[in-house]
Amino acid sequence: MNTLTFAPLFRSSVGFDRFSDLFESALRSESGSSYPPYNVEKRGDDDYRIVVAAAGFAEGDLDIQVEKDVLTISSGRREATGDSVQYLHQGIAQRAFKLSFRLADHIEVRGASLKNGLLNVDLVRRVPEAAKPRRISIGTELPTQAAANAAVTTETAQTAA
């Protein structure tokens, strides 16, 4: 059986519909491609880093883009430098690649650097104040409800007068 069902998970959660899509795309992704190797590191509570082995690539050969919460790191095939080099053994791959990472909500790319053949992409989680947890008092009306009730009371008083 190759089909997974997440129905039990969705019974006790609200707004996590896209997790199903994420799991399906992960199962469909090409499992044979491991080039270039990379690490995903958690460096603190809200700090992350993606480290890509980019041996033989210069900064101008690499492209980093973020679009619709997807971070894409790619490179075209390196062009020959004009030197007539004859390889007796070529173990350093310089072929084109494309890596994509789906970013969670409120994850932003802080910056990127290339040092010693490793591309470091630093990420940070910045949760806006509106999305942070807040305590709800019991027995008080929410501001939108209070305003609506005040408007109804004002209209009723004007109609009665």
C-alpha positions in Angstrom: 0.0 0.0 0.0 1.6 3.2 -1.1 -1.1 5.7 -0.3 -1.1 7.7 2.9 -4.1 9.3 4.5 -3.9 12.2 6.8 -7.6 12.4 7.6 -7.1 11.6 11.4 -4.6 14.4 11.6 -7.0 16.9 10.1 -9.8 16.1 12.6 -8.0 18.0 15.4 -6.4 20.8 13.3 -7.6 23.8 11.5 -5.8 25.5 8.5 -3.2 22.8 7.9 -4.7 21.7 4.5 -1.5 22.3 2.7 0.4 19.8 4.8 -1.2 17.1 2.7 0.1 18.7 -0.5 3.6 19.0 1.1 3.7 15.3 2.0 2.5 14.3 -1.5 5.1 16.4 -3.2 7.8 15.0 -0.9 6.8 11.5 -1.8 6.8 12.4 -5.5 10.1 14.2 -5.5 13.0 12.6 -7.2 14.8 10.5 -4.6 17.7 9.7 -6.9 19.1 13.2 -7.2 21.6 14.0 -4.4 23.7 16.7 -6.2 24.9 18.9 -4.8 25.0 17.7 -1.2 23.5 20.1 1.4 22.8 20.4 5.1 19.8 22.1 6.8 20.9 23.4 10.2 19.0 24.8 13.1 21.3 27.3 14.7 19.0 28.8 17.4 15.3 29.1 18.3 14.6 31.3 15.2 17.8 30.9 13.1 18.4 28.4 10.4 21.1 27.8 7.7 21.2 25.9 4.5 24.7 24.8 3.5 25.3 23.7 -0.1 28.5 22.1 -1.3 29.3 24.3 -4.2 32.9 23.4 -4.9 34.2 24.9 -8.2 31.4 27.5 -8.4 31.9 31.2 -8.1 29.4 33.7 -6.8 28.4 34.7 -10.3 27.6 31.1 -11.2 25.0 30.7 -8.4 21.4 32.1 -8.4 19.3 32.4 -5.2 15.6 33.4 -5.5 12.6 33.4 -3.1 9.1 33.3 -4.7 5.9 32.4 -3.0 7.6 30.9 0.1 9.9 28.7 -2.0 13.7 29.2 -1.9 15.4 28.1 -5.0 19.2 27.7 -5.3 20.4 27.0 -8.9 23.4 27.1 -11.1 23.9 26.6 -14.8 26.7 24.5 -16.2 30.1 26.2 -15.8 31.6 27.3 -19.0 35.2 26.4 -19.9 37.6 29.1 -18.9 39.3 29.0 -22.3 42.3 27.0 -21.0 42.9 23.9 -22.9 42.8 21.6 -19.9 42.7 17.8 -20.4 41.3 16.0 -17.4 42.9 12.7 -16.5 40.2 12.4 -13.8 37.4 14.8 -13.1 35.9 14.2 -9.7 34.7 17.7 -9.0 31.3 17.9 -10.6 30.3 21.3 -12.0 27.0 20.4 -13.6 23.9 22.4 -13.5 21.6 22.0 -10.4 18.4 23.3 -8.9 17.5 22.9 -5.2 14.1 24.0 -3.9 13.1 24.5 -0.3 9.6 25.3 0.9 9.8 27.9 3.6 7.5 27.9 6.6 5.4 30.9 7.5 7.4 33.9 8.6 10.8 32.5 7.5 12.9 35.1 5.7 16.2 34.9 4.0 18.7 37.0 5.9 21.7 36.6 3.5 24.0 34.3 1.7 27.8 33.9 1.5 30.2 31.6 -0.4 33.3 30.6 1.5 35.7 27.6 1.1 33.4 26.0 -1.5 30.3 26.1 0.8 27.3 28.3 0.0 25.6 29.4 3.3 22.1 30.7 3.1 21.0 32.2 6.5 17.3 32.1 7.4 15.5 33.7 10.3 11.9 33.4 11.6 10.3 36.8 12.2 6.8 36.4 13.6 4.9 39.7 13.4 3.1 40.9 16.5 -0.3 40.2 15.0 0.6 36.5 14.6 2.1 36.1 18.1 0.0 34.4 20.8 -2.2 36.6 22.9 -4.4 35.9 25.9 -8.1 36.2 25.5 -10.1 37.3 28.6 -13.3 35.4 29.3 -16.4 37.5 29.7 -15.3 40.5 27.7 -16.4 41.3 24.2 -14.0 41.5 21.3 -13.5 45.0 19.9 -15.5 44.3 16.7 -18.4 42.8 18.7 -18.4 45.8 21.1 -18.4 48.3 18.2 -21.2 46.4 16.4 -23.3 46.3 19.7 -22.7 50.1 20.2 -23.9 50.8 16.6 -27.1 48.8 17.1 -27.8 50.5 20.5 -27.3 54.0 18.9 -29.6 53.1 16.0 -32.2 51.8 18.4 -32.1 54.9 20.5 -32.4 57.2 17.4 -35.4 55.2 16.2 -37.1 55.3 19.5 -36.7 59.1 19.8 
